[in-house]
Amino acid sequence: MADIFDQASDYEARDREAAISAAVGRATWAGPGPDLIDGIPCCAECGEPIPVARLAAIPGVGLCVDCAE
């Protein structure tokens, strides 16, 4: 029979896996892709270049942070 510490550990592991799955789901982009201006990915709404770090975090994102908010 599992003691309370084993139960708490199991609960924590399930909660962590659910949080990771939710975060992965949020990291996908279902909207329009970026506009390419002279080969540079730019926001589909305002036309400003999308930072490389944002493109790495959310592949295919088509909006800058300001327009996405």
C-alpha positions, 0 to 999 in steps of 0.5 A: 500500500502506498503511503501519503508521500508516494501518493503526493509524488505521483500527483506531482508527477502527473501535474508536472506532465500536464503542465508540460503538455499544456505549454507545448500546446501553447507553443504552436502557431495556428495563425498566418505565417510571417510575411517575408520582406527581403528574406526577413520574417516580418509581422503580418499585421504591422510589418516589423521584423519578428525577433529571432528568439520569438521565431525560435520559441514559436515556429511559424509565428506570424505576429510580433509580440505587440500585435499578438497581444 
